[in-house]
Amino acid sequence: MPELIIDQNFISILFKAFFVIGAFFYLVYSIVVAKQIVVMKKTLITGFSNLINLIGLINLIIAAVAFFAFILFL
């Protein structure tokens, strides 16, 4: 029966792939949230709409930076 040999390099590549895929899904999620905030601002106007929009934009920027950082540095 053949032995399954998993070396350190394979595990490292697997973890890197999981991080990049996870960051990509977080980026897509952040884009969807930002779009929903825009739709919400058109429908419901409140005093703190700008704050919610700013928080959504910051979340989107963090997601983009994390995604590109994982691609470049991993």
PDB file of N, CA, C, O and CB in Angstrom:
ATOM      1  N   MET A   1       0.841  -1.177   0.000  1.00  0.00           N
ATOM      2  CA  MET A   1       0.000   0.000   0.000  1.00  0.00           C
ATOM      3  C   MET A   1       0.893   1.250   0.000  1.00  0.00           C
ATOM      4  O   MET A   1       1.801   1.353   0.825  1.00  0.00           O
ATOM      5  CB  MET A   1      -0.960  -0.007   1.224  1.00  0.00           C
ATOM      6  N   PRO A   2       0.644   2.208  -0.923  1.00  0.00           N
ATOM      7  CA  PRO A   2       1.509   3.393  -0.984  1.00  0.00           C
ATOM      8  C   PRO A   2       1.275   4.319   0.205  1.00  0.00           C
ATOM      9  O   PRO A   2       0.157   4.467   0.699  1.00  0.00           O
ATOM     10  CB  PRO A   2       1.272   4.157  -2.290  1.00  0.00           C
ATOM     11  N   GLU A   3       2.355   4.926   0.641  1.00  0.00           N
ATOM     12  CA  GLU A   3       2.262   5.866   1.750  1.00  0.00           C
ATOM     13  C   GLU A   3       1.934   7.259   1.233  1.00  0.00           C
ATOM     14  O   GLU A   3       2.396   7.668   0.168  1.00  0.00           O
ATOM     15  CB  GLU A   3       3.569   5.887   2.555  1.00  0.00           C
ATOM     16  N   LEU A   4       1.148   7.960   1.987  1.00  0.00           N
ATOM     17  CA  LEU A   4       0.826   9.340   1.655  1.00  0.00           C
ATOM     18  C   LEU A   4       1.848  10.229   2.351  1.00  0.00           C
ATOM     19  O   LEU A   4       1.899  10.298   3.579  1.00  0.00           O
ATOM     20  CB  LEU A   4      -0.642   9.710   2.079  1.00  0.00           C
ATOM     21  N   ILE A   5       2.653  10.901   1.553  1.00  0.00           N
ATOM     22  CA  ILE A   5       3.690  11.766   2.097  1.00  0.00           C
ATOM     23  C   ILE A   5       3.298  13.214   1.841  1.00  0.00           C
ATOM     24  O   ILE A   5       3.166  13.648   0.696  1.00  0.00           O
ATOM     25  CB  ILE A   5       5.080  11.443   1.473  1.00  0.00           C
ATOM     26  N   ILE A   6       3.117  13.945   2.923  1.00  0.00           N
ATOM     27  CA  ILE A   6       2.777  15.367   2.826  1.00  0.00           C
ATOM     28  C   ILE A   6       3.950  16.138   3.417  1.00  0.00           C
ATOM     29  O   ILE A   6       4.215  16.069   4.617  1.00  0.00           O
ATOM     30  CB  ILE A   6       1.416  15.707   3.576  1.00  0.00           C
ATOM     31  N   ASP A   7       4.637  16.861   2.567  1.00  0.00           N
ATOM     32  CA  ASP A   7       5.791  17.604   3.054  1.00  0.00           C
ATOM     33  C   ASP A   7       5.390  19.013   3.500  1.00  0.00           C
ATOM     34  O   ASP A   7       4.247  19.436   3.328  1.00  0.00           O
ATOM     35  CB  ASP A   7       6.869  17.677   1.968  1.00  0.00           C
ATOM     36  N   GLN A   8       6.341  19.709   4.064  1.00  0.00           N
ATOM     37  CA  GLN A   8       6.092  21.037   4.619  1.00  0.00           C
ATOM     38  C   GLN A   8       5.727  22.039   3.522  1.00  0.00           C
ATOM     39  O   GLN A   8       4.919  22.938   3.753  1.00  0.00           O
ATOM     40  CB  GLN A   8       7.320  21.526   5.391  1.00  0.00           C
ATOM     41  N   ASN A   9       6.308  21.896   2.345  1.00  0.00           N
ATOM     42  CA  ASN A   9       6.043  22.816   1.251  1.00  0.00           C
ATOM     43  C   ASN A   9       4.578  22.725   0.802  1.00  0.00           C
ATOM     44  O   ASN A   9       3.954  23.750   0.526  1.00  0.00           O
ATOM     45  CB  ASN A   9       6.983  22.525   0.072  1.00  0.00           C
ATOM     46  N   PHE A  10       4.036  21.526   0.728  1.00  0.00           N
ATOM     47  CA  PHE A  10       2.647  21.339   0.331  1.00  0.00           C
ATOM     48  C   PHE A  10       1.702  21.991   1.334  1.00  0.00           C
ATOM     49  O   PHE A  10       0.735  22.647   0.944  1.00  0.00           O
ATOM     50  CB  PHE A  10       2.328  19.851   0.194  1.00  0.00           C
ATOM     51  N   ILE A  11       1.973  21.815   2.603  1.00  0.00           N
ATOM     52  CA  ILE A  11       1.125  22.407   3.645  1.00  0.00           C
ATOM     53  C   ILE A  11       1.201  23.932   3.586  1.00  0.00           C
ATOM     54  O   ILE A  11       0.190  24.612   3.760  1.00  0.00           O
ATOM     55  CB  ILE A  11       1.549  21.901   5.049  1.00  0.00           C
ATOM     56  N   SER A  12       2.385  24.465   3.342  1.00  0.00           N
ATOM     57  CA  SER A  12       2.555  25.908   3.232  1.00  0.00           C
ATOM     58  C   SER A  12       1.765  26.470   2.053  1.00  0.00           C
ATOM     59  O   SER A  12       1.098  27.496   2.190  1.00  0.00           O
ATOM     60  CB  SER A  12       4.034  26.257   3.087  1.00  0.00           C
ATOM     61  N   ILE A  13       1.831  25.820   0.915  1.00  0.00           N
ATOM     62  CA  ILE A  13       1.074  26.263  -0.257  1.00  0.00           C
ATOM     63  C   ILE A  13      -0.424  26.160  -0.005  1.00  0.00           C
ATOM     64  O   ILE A  13      -1.186  27.023  -0.440  1.00  0.00           O
ATOM     65  CB  ILE A  13       1.458  25.436  -1.489  1.00  0.00           C
ATOM     66  N   LEU A  14      -0.846  25.123   0.686  1.00  0.00           N
ATOM     67  CA  LEU A  14      -2.263  24.944   0.999  1.00  0.00           C
ATOM     68  C   LEU A  14      -2.773  26.066   1.900  1.00  0.00           C
ATOM     69  O   LEU A  14      -3.851  26.610   1.663  1.00  0.00           O
ATOM     70  CB  LEU A  14      -2.494  23.584   1.669  1.00  0.00           C
ATOM     71  N   PHE A  15      -2.007  26.414   2.930  1.00  0.00           N
ATOM     72  CA  PHE A  15      -2.403  27.510   3.817  1.00  0.00           C
ATOM     73  C   PHE A  15      -2.445  28.839   3.066  1.00  0.00           C
ATOM     74  O   PHE A  15      -3.359  29.638   3.270  1.00  0.00           O
ATOM     75  CB  PHE A  15      -1.438  27.608   5.006  1.00  0.00           C
ATOM     76  N   LYS A  16      -1.462  29.078   2.204  1.00  0.00           N
ATOM     77  CA  LYS A  16      -1.449  30.315   1.428  1.00  0.00           C
ATOM     78  C   LYS A  16      -2.682  30.400   0.534  1.00  0.00           C
ATOM     79  O   LYS A  16      -3.302  31.458   0.426  1.00  0.00           O
ATOM     80  CB  LYS A  16      -0.169  30.408   0.582  1.00  0.00           C
ATOM     81  N   ALA A  17      -3.033  29.300  -0.098  1.00  0.00           N
ATOM     82  CA  ALA A  17      -4.209  29.282  -0.969  1.00  0.00           C
ATOM     83  C   ALA A  17      -5.476  29.558  -0.158  1.00  0.00           C
ATOM     84  O   ALA A  17      -6.342  30.306  -0.613  1.00  0.00           O
ATOM     85  CB  ALA A  17      -4.324  27.923  -1.698  1.00  0.00           C
ATOM     86  N   PHE A  18      -5.598  28.973   1.022  1.00  0.00           N
ATOM     87  CA  PHE A  18      -6.766  29.222   1.866  1.00  0.00           C
ATOM     88  C   PHE A  18      -6.856  30.696   2.274  1.00  0.00           C
ATOM     89  O   PHE A  18      -7.945  31.269   2.285  1.00  0.00           O
ATOM     90  CB  PHE A  18      -6.716  28.332   3.115  1.00  0.00           C
ATOM     91  N   PHE A  19      -5.725  31.308   2.607  1.00  0.00           N
ATOM     92  CA  PHE A  19      -5.739  32.715   2.984  1.00  0.00           C
ATOM     93  C   PHE A  19      -6.135  33.606   1.817  1.00  0.00           C
ATOM     94  O   PHE A  19      -6.916  34.540   1.994  1.00  0.00           O
ATOM     95  CB  PHE A  19      -4.379  33.128   3.512  1.00  0.00           C
ATOM     96  N   VAL A  20      -5.612  33.337   0.632  1.00  0.00           N
ATOM     97  CA  VAL A  20      -5.947  34.148  -0.536  1.00  0.00           C
ATOM     98  C   VAL A  20      -7.417  33.976  -0.904  1.00  0.00           C
ATOM     99  O   VAL A  20      -8.095  34.960  -1.201  1.00  0.00           O
ATOM    100  CB  VAL A  20      -5.051  33.772  -1.729  1.00  0.00           C
ATOM    101  N   ILE A  21      -7.915  32.747  -0.889  1.00  0.00           N
ATOM    102  CA  ILE A  21      -9.324  32.502  -1.199  1.00  0.00           C
ATOM    103  C   ILE A  21     -10.226  33.151  -0.147  1.00  0.00           C
ATOM    104  O   ILE A  21     -11.246  33.750  -0.489  1.00  0.00           O
ATOM    105  CB  ILE A  21      -9.604  30.983  -1.282  1.00  0.00           C
ATOM    106  N   GLY A  22      -9.860  33.037   1.114  1.00  0.00           N
ATOM    107  CA  GLY A  22     -10.638  33.676   2.177  1.00  0.00           C
ATOM    108  C   GLY A  22     -10.656  35.189   2.045  1.00  0.00           C
ATOM    109  O   GLY A  22     -11.694  35.816   2.255  1.00  0.00           O
ATOM    110  N   ALA A  23      -9.517  35.783   1.701  1.00  0.00           N
ATOM    111  CA  ALA A  23      -9.459  37.233   1.517  1.00  0.00           C
ATOM    112  C   ALA A  23     -10.288  37.656   0.306  1.00  0.00           C
ATOM    113  O   ALA A  23     -10.895  38.727   0.312  1.00  0.00           O
ATOM    114  CB  ALA A  23      -8.000  37.697   1.352  1.00  0.00           C
ATOM    115  N   PHE A  24     -10.313  36.818  -0.731  1.00  0.00           N
ATOM    116  CA  PHE A  24     -11.132  37.123  -1.905  1.00  0.00           C
ATOM    117  C   PHE A  24     -12.609  37.120  -1.543  1.00  0.00           C
ATOM    118  O   PHE A  24     -13.346  38.017  -1.956  1.00  0.00           O
ATOM    119  CB  PHE A  24     -10.860  36.116  -3.031  1.00  0.00           C
ATOM    120  N   PHE A  25     -13.055  36.126  -0.779  1.00  0.00           N
ATOM    121  CA  PHE A  25     -14.458  36.081  -0.363  1.00  0.00           C
ATOM    122  C   PHE A  25     -14.807  37.262   0.543  1.00  0.00           C
ATOM    123  O   PHE A  25     -15.914  37.795   0.466  1.00  0.00           O
ATOM    124  CB  PHE A  25     -14.757  34.760   0.358  1.00  0.00           C
ATOM    125  N   TYR A  26     -13.870  37.672   1.400  1.00  0.00           N
ATOM    126  CA  TYR A  26     -14.100  38.837   2.260  1.00  0.00           C
ATOM    127  C   TYR A  26     -14.214  40.106   1.409  1.00  0.00           C
ATOM    128  O   TYR A  26     -15.021  40.984   1.713  1.00  0.00           O
ATOM    129  CB  TYR A  26     -12.955  38.983   3.302  1.00  0.00           C
ATOM    130  N   LEU A  27     -13.412  40.208   0.347  1.00  0.00           N
ATOM    131  CA  LEU A  27     -13.485  41.352  -0.548  1.00  0.00           C
ATOM    132  C   LEU A  27     -14.835  41.390  -1.265  1.00  0.00           C
ATOM    133  O   LEU A  27     -15.453  42.450  -1.367  1.00  0.00           O
ATOM    134  CB  LEU A  27     -12.338  41.307  -1.567  1.00  0.00           C
ATOM    135  N   VAL A  28     -15.289  40.250  -1.756  1.00  0.00           N
ATOM    136  CA  VAL A  28     -16.593  40.192  -2.424  1.00  0.00           C
ATOM    137  C   VAL A  28     -17.699  40.561  -1.433  1.00  0.00           C
ATOM    138  O   VAL A  28     -18.614  41.308  -1.779  1.00  0.00           O
ATOM    139  CB  VAL A  28     -16.845  38.776  -3.021  1.00  0.00           C
ATOM    140  N   TYR A  29     -17.622  40.048  -0.219  1.00  0.00           N
ATOM    141  CA  TYR A  29     -18.605  40.376   0.816  1.00  0.00           C
ATOM    142  C   TYR A  29     -18.610  41.876   1.101  1.00  0.00           C
ATOM    143  O   TYR A  29     -19.676  42.473   1.248  1.00  0.00           O
ATOM    144  CB  TYR A  29     -18.312  39.590   2.109  1.00  0.00           C
ATOM    145  N   SER A  30     -17.446  42.479   1.179  1.00  0.00           N
ATOM    146  CA  SER A  30     -17.362  43.915   1.456  1.00  0.00           C
ATOM    147  C   SER A  30     -17.943  44.744   0.313  1.00  0.00           C
ATOM    148  O   SER A  30     -18.561  45.783   0.545  1.00  0.00           O
ATOM    149  CB  SER A  30     -15.908  44.320   1.704  1.00  0.00           C
ATOM    150  N   ILE A  31     -17.745  44.282  -0.917  1.00  0.00           N
ATOM    151  CA  ILE A  31     -18.340  44.980  -2.060  1.00  0.00           C
ATOM    152  C   ILE A  31     -19.862  44.923  -1.989  1.00  0.00           C
ATOM    153  O   ILE A  31     -20.540  45.918  -2.244  1.00  0.00           O
ATOM    154  CB  ILE A  31     -17.846  44.369  -3.386  1.00  0.00           C
ATOM    155  N   VAL A  32     -20.392  43.758  -1.642  1.00  0.00           N
ATOM    156  CA  VAL A  32     -21.843  43.612  -1.531  1.00  0.00           C
ATOM    157  C   VAL A  32     -22.391  44.495  -0.408  1.00  0.00           C
ATOM    158  O   VAL A  32     -23.433  45.130  -0.567  1.00  0.00           O
ATOM    159  CB  VAL A  32     -22.219  42.137  -1.281  1.00  0.00           C
ATOM    160  N   VAL A  33     -21.698  44.533   0.709  1.00  0.00           N
ATOM    161  CA  VAL A  33     -22.132  45.381   1.826  1.00  0.00           C
ATOM    162  C   VAL A  33     -22.111  46.852   1.419  1.00  0.00           C
ATOM    163  O   VAL A  33     -23.033  47.595   1.754  1.00  0.00           O
ATOM    164  CB  VAL A  33     -21.232  45.155   3.064  1.00  0.00           C
ATOM    165  N   ALA A  34     -21.075  47.282   0.705  1.00  0.00           N
ATOM    166  CA  ALA A  34     -20.988  48.678   0.272  1.00  0.00           C
ATOM    167  C   ALA A  34     -22.139  49.017  -0.680  1.00  0.00           C
ATOM    168  O   ALA A  34     -22.718  50.100  -0.593  1.00  0.00           O
ATOM    169  CB  ALA A  34     -19.627  48.950  -0.414  1.00  0.00           C
ATOM    170  N   LYS A  35     -22.468  48.099  -1.582  1.00  0.00           N
ATOM    171  CA  LYS A  35     -23.604  48.329  -2.483  1.00  0.00           C
ATOM    172  C   LYS A  35     -24.916  48.409  -1.708  1.00  0.00           C
ATOM    173  O   LYS A  35     -25.773  49.236  -2.019  1.00  0.00           O
ATOM    174  CB  LYS A  35     -23.684  47.214  -3.537  1.00  0.00           C
ATOM    175  N   GLN A  36     -25.074  47.560  -0.711  1.00  0.00           N
ATOM    176  CA  GLN A  36     -26.293  47.584   0.090  1.00  0.00           C
ATOM    177  C   GLN A  36     -26.407  48.878   0.891  1.00  0.00           C
ATOM    178  O   GLN A  36     -27.513  49.377   1.103  1.00  0.00           O
ATOM    179  CB  GLN A  36     -26.331  46.383   1.031  1.00  0.00           C
ATOM    180  N   ILE A  37     -25.293  49.418   1.330  1.00  0.00           N
ATOM    181  CA  ILE A  37     -25.323  50.692   2.060  1.00  0.00           C
ATOM    182  C   ILE A  37     -25.772  51.813   1.140  1.00  0.00           C
ATOM    183  O   ILE A  37     -26.525  52.696   1.549  1.00  0.00           O
ATOM    184  CB  ILE A  37     -23.938  51.015   2.659  1.00  0.00           C
ATOM    185  N   VAL A  38     -25.305  51.777  -0.109  1.00  0.00           N
ATOM    186  CA  VAL A  38     -25.735  52.802  -1.075  1.00  0.00           C
ATOM    187  C   VAL A  38     -27.240  52.715  -1.304  1.00  0.00           C
ATOM    188  O   VAL A  38     -27.924  53.738  -1.340  1.00  0.00           O
ATOM    189  CB  VAL A  38     -24.979  52.643  -2.420  1.00  0.00           C
ATOM    190  N   VAL A  39     -27.758  51.498  -1.459  1.00  0.00           N
ATOM    191  CA  VAL A  39     -29.197  51.323  -1.659  1.00  0.00           C
ATOM    192  C   VAL A  39     -29.959  51.773  -0.412  1.00  0.00           C
ATOM    193  O   VAL A  39     -31.013  52.400  -0.520  1.00  0.00           O
ATOM    194  CB  VAL A  39     -29.529  49.845  -1.990  1.00  0.00           C
ATOM    195  N   MET A  40     -29.432  51.460   0.759  1.00  0.00           N
ATOM    196  CA  MET A  40     -30.089  51.841   2.000  1.00  0.00           C
ATOM    197  C   MET A  40     -30.142  53.362   2.155  1.00  0.00           C
ATOM    198  O   MET A  40     -31.140  53.910   2.624  1.00  0.00           O
ATOM    199  CB  MET A  40     -29.368  51.215   3.191  1.00  0.00           C
ATOM    200  N   LYS A  41     -29.053  54.045   1.755  1.00  0.00           N
ATOM    201  CA  LYS A  41     -29.035  55.506   1.870  1.00  0.00           C
ATOM    202  C   LYS A  41     -30.077  56.152   0.969  1.00  0.00           C
ATOM    203  O   LYS A  41     -30.627  57.198   1.313  1.00  0.00           O
ATOM    204  CB  LYS A  41     -27.653  56.047   1.529  1.00  0.00           C
ATOM    205  N   LYS A  42     -30.358  55.540  -0.186  1.00  0.00           N
ATOM    206  CA  LYS A  42     -31.391  56.087  -1.071  1.00  0.00           C
ATOM    207  C   LYS A  42     -32.787  55.853  -0.503  1.00  0.00           C
ATOM    208  O   LYS A  42     -33.699  56.649  -0.728  1.00  0.00           O
ATOM    209  CB  LYS A  42     -31.283  55.462  -2.467  1.00  0.00           C
ATOM    210  N   THR A  43     -32.946  54.756   0.233  1.00  0.00           N
ATOM    211  CA  THR A  43     -34.263  54.403   0.755  1.00  0.00           C
ATOM    212  C   THR A  43     -34.543  55.052   2.104  1.00  0.00           C
ATOM    213  O   THR A  43     -35.628  55.591   2.326  1.00  0.00           O
ATOM    214  CB  THR A  43     -34.383  52.901   0.879  1.00  0.00           C
ATOM    215  N   LEU A  44     -33.582  55.001   2.987  1.00  0.00           N
ATOM    216  CA  LEU A  44     -33.772  55.464   4.363  1.00  0.00           C
ATOM    217  C   LEU A  44     -32.750  56.549   4.664  1.00  0.00           C
ATOM    218  O   LEU A  44     -31.548  56.285   4.695  1.00  0.00           O
ATOM    219  CB  LEU A  44     -33.642  54.286   5.378  1.00  0.00           C
ATOM    220  N   ILE A  45     -33.221  57.758   4.884  1.00  0.00           N
ATOM    221  CA  ILE A  45     -32.334  58.881   5.165  1.00  0.00           C
ATOM    222  C   ILE A  45     -32.373  59.158   6.658  1.00  0.00           C
ATOM    223  O   ILE A  45     -33.420  59.486   7.215  1.00  0.00           O
ATOM    224  CB  ILE A  45     -32.741  60.148   4.349  1.00  0.00           C
ATOM    225  N   THR A  46     -31.219  59.021   7.300  1.00  0.00           N
ATOM    226  CA  THR A  46     -31.120  59.284   8.740  1.00  0.00           C
ATOM    227  C   THR A  46     -29.958  60.237   8.985  1.00  0.00           C
ATOM    228  O   THR A  46     -29.230  60.612   8.066  1.00  0.00           O
ATOM    229  CB  THR A  46     -30.931  57.958   9.548  1.00  0.00           C
ATOM    230  N   GLY A  47     -29.810  60.609  10.228  1.00  0.00           N
ATOM    231  CA  GLY A  47     -28.734  61.522  10.598  1.00  0.00           C
ATOM    232  C   GLY A  47     -27.368  60.886  10.576  1.00  0.00           C
ATOM    233  O   GLY A  47     -26.366  61.583  10.414  1.00  0.00           O
ATOM    234  N   PHE A  48     -27.300  59.580  10.736  1.00  0.00           N
ATOM    235  CA  PHE A  48     -26.000  58.913  10.769  1.00  0.00           C
ATOM    236  C   PHE A  48     -25.738  58.079   9.513  1.00  0.00           C
ATOM    237  O   PHE A  48     -24.954  57.131   9.555  1.00  0.00           O
ATOM    238  CB  PHE A  48     -25.908  58.029  11.997  1.00  0.00           C
ATOM    239  N   SER A  49     -26.383  58.423   8.406  1.00  0.00           N
ATOM    240  CA  SER A  49     -26.162  57.719   7.143  1.00  0.00           C
ATOM    241  C   SER A  49     -24.724  57.865   6.658  1.00  0.00           C
ATOM    242  O   SER A  49     -24.127  56.922   6.137  1.00  0.00           O
ATOM    243  CB  SER A  49     -27.120  58.235   6.079  1.00  0.00           C
ATOM    244  N   ASN A  50     -24.182  59.071   6.840  1.00  0.00           N
ATOM    245  CA  ASN A  50     -22.805  59.297   6.392  1.00  0.00           C
ATOM    246  C   ASN A  50     -21.809  58.477   7.197  1.00  0.00           C
ATOM    247  O   ASN A  50     -20.805  58.009   6.659  1.00  0.00           O
ATOM    248  CB  ASN A  50     -22.453  60.776   6.491  1.00  0.00           C
ATOM    249  N   LEU A  51     -22.082  58.302   8.476  1.00  0.00           N
ATOM    250  CA  LEU A  51     -21.197  57.495   9.311  1.00  0.00           C
ATOM    251  C   LEU A  51     -21.228  56.031   8.874  1.00  0.00           C
ATOM    252  O   LEU A  51     -20.186  55.378   8.812  1.00  0.00           O
ATOM    253  CB  LEU A  51     -21.596  57.618  10.791  1.00  0.00           C
ATOM    254  N   ILE A  52     -22.401  55.526   8.577  1.00  0.00           N
ATOM    255  CA  ILE A  52     -22.524  54.143   8.110  1.00  0.00           C
ATOM    256  C   ILE A  52     -21.823  53.979   6.763  1.00  0.00           C
ATOM    257  O   ILE A  52     -21.167  52.966   6.522  1.00  0.00           O
ATOM    258  CB  ILE A  52     -24.013  53.734   7.997  1.00  0.00           C
ATOM    259  N   ASN A  53     -21.961  54.965   5.893  1.00  0.00           N
ATOM    260  CA  ASN A  53     -21.290  54.926   4.604  1.00  0.00           C
ATOM    261  C   ASN A  53     -19.775  54.925   4.787  1.00  0.00           C
ATOM    262  O   ASN A  53     -19.070  54.197   4.087  1.00  0.00           O
ATOM    263  CB  ASN A  53     -21.722  56.116   3.740  1.00  0.00           C
ATOM    264  N   LEU A  54     -19.270  55.723   5.712  1.00  0.00           N
ATOM    265  CA  LEU A  54     -17.834  55.778   5.987  1.00  0.00           C
ATOM    266  C   LEU A  54     -17.325  54.450   6.529  1.00  0.00           C
ATOM    267  O   LEU A  54     -16.262  53.983   6.121  1.00  0.00           O
ATOM    268  CB  LEU A  54     -17.525  56.899   6.978  1.00  0.00           C
ATOM    269  N   ILE A  55     -18.065  53.842   7.435  1.00  0.00           N
ATOM    270  CA  ILE A  55     -17.662  52.549   7.995  1.00  0.00           C
ATOM    271  C   ILE A  55     -17.640  51.474   6.903  1.00  0.00           C
ATOM    272  O   ILE A  55     -16.732  50.642   6.873  1.00  0.00           O
ATOM    273  CB  ILE A  55     -18.618  52.132   9.140  1.00  0.00           C
ATOM    274  N   GLY A  56     -18.627  51.486   6.013  1.00  0.00           N
ATOM    275  CA  GLY A  56     -18.650  50.544   4.901  1.00  0.00           C
ATOM    276  C   GLY A  56     -17.472  50.745   3.962  1.00  0.00           C
ATOM    277  O   GLY A  56     -16.886  49.777   3.477  1.00  0.00           O
ATOM    278  N   LEU A  57     -17.123  52.008   3.704  1.00  0.00           N
ATOM    279  CA  LEU A  57     -15.981  52.305   2.845  1.00  0.00           C
ATOM    280  C   LEU A  57     -14.671  51.867   3.488  1.00  0.00           C
ATOM    281  O   LEU A  57     -13.798  51.329   2.807  1.00  0.00           O
ATOM    282  CB  LEU A  57     -15.931  53.794   2.527  1.00  0.00           C
ATOM    283  N   ILE A  58     -14.527  52.089   4.774  1.00  0.00           N
ATOM    284  CA  ILE A  58     -13.320  51.642   5.490  1.00  0.00           C
ATOM    285  C   ILE A  58     -13.219  50.121   5.446  1.00  0.00           C
ATOM    286  O   ILE A  58     -12.132  49.578   5.249  1.00  0.00           O
ATOM    287  CB  ILE A  58     -13.336  52.139   6.963  1.00  0.00           C
ATOM    288  N   ASN A  59     -14.333  49.434   5.627  1.00  0.00           N
ATOM    289  CA  ASN A  59     -14.350  47.977   5.550  1.00  0.00           C
ATOM    290  C   ASN A  59     -13.917  47.496   4.162  1.00  0.00           C
ATOM    291  O   ASN A  59     -13.163  46.531   4.043  1.00  0.00           O
ATOM    292  CB  ASN A  59     -15.750  47.442   5.884  1.00  0.00           C
ATOM    293  N   LEU A  60     -14.392  48.166   3.126  1.00  0.00           N
ATOM    294  CA  LEU A  60     -14.025  47.806   1.758  1.00  0.00           C
ATOM    295  C   LEU A  60     -12.538  48.035   1.505  1.00  0.00           C
ATOM    296  O   LEU A  60     -11.890  47.212   0.859  1.00  0.00           O
ATOM    297  CB  LEU A  60     -14.856  48.608   0.758  1.00  0.00           C
ATOM    298  N   ILE A  61     -12.002  49.120   1.997  1.00  0.00           N
ATOM    299  CA  ILE A  61     -10.572  49.406   1.826  1.00  0.00           C
ATOM    300  C   ILE A  61      -9.724  48.382   2.562  1.00  0.00           C
ATOM    301  O   ILE A  61      -8.719  47.911   2.030  1.00  0.00           O
ATOM    302  CB  ILE A  61     -10.238  50.819   2.326  1.00  0.00           C
ATOM    303  N   ILE A  62     -10.118  48.036   3.774  1.00  0.00           N
ATOM    304  CA  ILE A  62      -9.371  47.025   4.540  1.00  0.00           C
ATOM    305  C   ILE A  62      -9.396  45.680   3.827  1.00  0.00           C
ATOM    306  O   ILE A  62      -8.385  44.979   3.783  1.00  0.00           O
ATOM    307  CB  ILE A  62      -9.953  46.880   5.961  1.00  0.00           C
ATOM    308  N   ALA A  63     -10.544  45.318   3.272  1.00  0.00           N
ATOM    309  CA  ALA A  63     -10.654  44.050   2.554  1.00  0.00           C
ATOM    310  C   ALA A  63      -9.768  44.040   1.312  1.00  0.00           C
ATOM    311  O   ALA A  63      -9.119  43.035   1.025  1.00  0.00           O
ATOM    312  CB  ALA A  63     -12.108  43.786   2.162  1.00  0.00           C
ATOM    313  N   ALA A  64      -9.735  45.142   0.578  1.00  0.00           N
ATOM    314  CA  ALA A  64      -8.904  45.215  -0.622  1.00  0.00           C
ATOM    315  C   ALA A  64      -7.422  45.164  -0.270  1.00  0.00           C
ATOM    316  O   ALA A  64      -6.646  44.473  -0.931  1.00  0.00           O
ATOM    317  CB  ALA A  64      -9.212  46.492  -1.405  1.00  0.00           C
ATOM    318  N   VAL A  65      -7.031  45.893   0.769  1.00  0.00           N
ATOM    319  CA  VAL A  65      -5.628  45.881   1.197  1.00  0.00           C
ATOM    320  C   VAL A  65      -5.217  44.491   1.663  1.00  0.00           C
ATOM    321  O   VAL A  65      -4.126  44.024   1.337  1.00  0.00           O
ATOM    322  CB  VAL A  65      -5.397  46.905   2.322  1.00  0.00           C
ATOM    323  N   ALA A  66      -6.084  43.826   2.424  1.00  0.00           N
ATOM    324  CA  ALA A  66      -5.764  42.478   2.896  1.00  0.00           C
ATOM    325  C   ALA A  66      -5.634  41.508   1.728  1.00  0.00           C
ATOM    326  O   ALA A  66      -4.712  40.693   1.707  1.00  0.00           O
ATOM    327  CB  ALA A  66      -6.838  41.982   3.875  1.00  0.00           C
ATOM    328  N   PHE A  67      -6.538  41.582   0.758  1.00  0.00           N
ATOM    329  CA  PHE A  67      -6.469  40.693  -0.392  1.00  0.00           C
ATOM    330  C   PHE A  67      -5.178  40.880  -1.183  1.00  0.00           C
ATOM    331  O   PHE A  67      -4.489  39.910  -1.500  1.00  0.00           O
ATOM    332  CB  PHE A  67      -7.664  40.920  -1.295  1.00  0.00           C
ATOM    333  N   PHE A  68      -4.857  42.129  -1.498  1.00  0.00           N
ATOM    334  CA  PHE A  68      -3.646  42.370  -2.269  1.00  0.00           C
ATOM    335  C   PHE A  68      -2.386  42.087  -1.457  1.00  0.00           C
ATOM    336  O   PHE A  68      -1.369  41.685  -2.022  1.00  0.00           O
ATOM    337  CB  PHE A  68      -3.627  43.799  -2.768  1.00  0.00           C
ATOM    338  N   ALA A  69      -2.436  42.288  -0.158  1.00  0.00           N
ATOM    339  CA  ALA A  69      -1.284  41.958   0.687  1.00  0.00           C
ATOM    340  C   ALA A  69      -1.057  40.445   0.714  1.00  0.00           C
ATOM    341  O   ALA A  69       0.084  39.987   0.653  1.00  0.00           O
ATOM    342  CB  ALA A  69      -1.491  42.496   2.123  1.00  0.00           C
ATOM    343  N   PHE A  70      -2.128  39.677   0.806  1.00  0.00           N
ATOM    344  CA  PHE A  70      -1.980  38.222   0.793  1.00  0.00           C
ATOM    345  C   PHE A  70      -1.434  37.731  -0.539  1.00  0.00           C
ATOM    346  O   PHE A  70      -0.629  36.800  -0.582  1.00  0.00           O
ATOM    347  CB  PHE A  70      -3.316  37.551   1.084  1.00  0.00           C
ATOM    348  N   ILE A  71      -1.874  38.361  -1.632  1.00  0.00           N
ATOM    349  CA  ILE A  71      -1.362  37.955  -2.950  1.00  0.00           C
ATOM    350  C   ILE A  71       0.119  38.309  -3.083  1.00  0.00           C
ATOM    351  O   ILE A  71       0.911  37.506  -3.577  1.00  0.00           O
ATOM    352  CB  ILE A  71      -2.176  38.630  -4.081  1.00  0.00           C
ATOM    353  N   LEU A  72       0.485  39.498  -2.648  1.00  0.00           N
ATOM    354  CA  LEU A  72       1.863  39.952  -2.851  1.00  0.00           C
ATOM    355  C   LEU A  72       2.857  39.322  -1.880  1.00  0.00           C
ATOM    356  O   LEU A  72       3.973  38.990  -2.281  1.00  0.00           O
ATOM    357  CB  LEU A  72       1.925  41.446  -2.722  1.00  0.00           C
ATOM    358  N   PHE A  73       2.487  39.155  -0.640  1.00  0.00           N
ATOM    359  CA  PHE A  73       3.450  38.765   0.372  1.00  0.00           C
ATOM    360  C   PHE A  73       3.401  37.303   0.791  1.00  0.00           C
ATOM    361  O   PHE A  73       4.293  36.847   1.507  1.00  0.00           O
ATOM    362  CB  PHE A  73       3.255  39.599   1.552  1.00  0.00           C
ATOM    363  N   LEU A  74       2.399  36.562   0.371  1.00  0.00           N
ATOM    364  CA  LEU A  74       2.375  35.137   0.718  1.00  0.00           C
ATOM    365  C   LEU A  74       2.948  34.295  -0.391  1.00  0.00           C
ATOM    366  O   LEU A  74       3.007  33.071  -0.270  1.00  0.00           O
ATOM    367  CB  LEU A  74       0.960  34.682   1.028  1.00  0.00           C
TER     368      LEU A  74
END
